[in-house]
């Protein structure tokens, strides 16, 4: 069977072997203050930098989940004002977390499935919060759009949620300040780890908040995460096995090459969008081609949704349900490195054959 | 080799088989919104309640680490005043976290290795923070001492850090309001999961803080953790594999029985304390017998510490270093269910033979 749910999703095929080796080598009971752990931390973070083309002035830290990073971004980088581009359930939740932390966030909101037109950022915005890939609707922000904020907002930090898109997107990291993701989607790993990448401007901002008497949290405050990361350590006992496995899968990805992964992702996405566009009953949910996610493809199946699910499952392919209210009319297909070309060719053929 | 470091420590012997089965059954890519996940959540939490004798009016939620729970306790249960019993590095860190969250904590502090005498709790204390087992020094608070706070402090919530002692201690849960631990110590599992148990008084307190406009965090606020736990779910994508493995190991412990685990722990601890007391060079660091931890045994080896470490390692036994400044003069031995009677008998014999 193939699992196309957008996360937790299909495991990358090398993971079971890496787990076996981890247990053989005693990784699960390794002290997080040992030299071996420091070597694992360094291997994993350097591998990520290589894979994604993250500049050397960025640093990388680990959290329990990407959901945690939403909270830590607001807590460490915002005294009062973050501005959020909201176009679905997950970008909305990022906004709501700022409210729950007693900040005064603002937002530019468009209907689910639509593009952002000209976005006006309020004066005094400390963080511009962008969700690269809205997992709920399959809308993706084009990279040039993400890169466009820097010039007109030199005093804002630009933070990108890339949870369900990395390692696919080729961000210009000089045009943003922080990008984060989790491992159970595009990296094909068991859930339980968030990865937060950022430049020194973020660290400086957290320092300013702290100096002005604002709490920036405790064990996962940016200064503490940073001072530990300098030693290739973490403030708390982390998910050591998760960090180890991520390093191994990132190495597998690096062997394959980021370019090959991107090209394969585009090929697989094109197959499915074509099958949906040519279909008499089904269609892509996102109308505007430039907004269509390459990594989470949403199909509108209307009142045939349950039939399509049954039909695919009978053929061993398990699609993700539509999100929230769209559960009965849409299906979602994750297109991650764990999903092979053959599996996508099979999926496209099956979609074409659905009547 | 046997790993006696107090955490991450030796894996429980059943873990590798549970991991194999988890991968065979697709647990690592299971959706956290699926019925199967809800069944795992319920199996694990019910198993913990059975094992530890936790009353039905308690509920159990999961976090990324026990370090996170320190923060969530303060955030959700304290408007201003927590009072901390500090006798080592970890109880001190709990206190400092309250400071970092801009609360006004107070403390009763004694020298590392010493007992608390009569403790006076300041008027208006919202949370009394107790560290059952000070992992840094091997001092444990006697259970009657923990239970003694309720009567004279009916308006305070009593919160117990039991990170490096559970499943050993048999707490009277009616005399406290919350107990928490992590999995990489007494439960013999890979790190990356905190377990937070509490009664409804904690939930009510978090609700009061929220009503009065205090931020209690976002995705891991108590009301949200609770409403999700009622459905056997979590607010975020959790460490699904970790929750599954914990359920399996707890079931193994239940098969053996809590009483048998406690008796075995006492037997193993008695062996080592006796060997240390009778030794001409070594001695137990904690002088007062009633304060001696059964689960983290600290040996004073003075300037022979490095020799003792080498000697034990040559025999396949890996002790934990002393904590912080005591690294060069002490060794720590974790005594968890993962450590067998035979391993402890061997350790005691080796200690007796050290010259």
Interface residues (C-beta under 8 A of the other chain):
Chain A: X3 X5 X7 X8 X9 X10 X11 X15 X16 X19 X23 X26 X27 X28 X29 X30 X31 X32 X63 X64 X65 X66 X67 X68 X70 X71 X74 X96 X97 X100 X101 X102 X182 X184 X189 X190 X191 X192 X193 X213 X215 X217 X218 X219 X220 X221 X235 X236 X237 X238 X239 X240 X241 X242
Chain B: X3 X5 X7 X8 X9 X10 X11 X15 X16 X19 X23 X26 X28 X29 X30 X31 X32 X63 X64 X65 X66 X67 X68 X70 X71 X74 X96 X97 X100 X101 X102 X182 X184 X189 X190 X191 X192 X193 X213 X215 X217 X218 X219 X220 X221 X235 X236 X237 X238 X239 X240 X241 X242
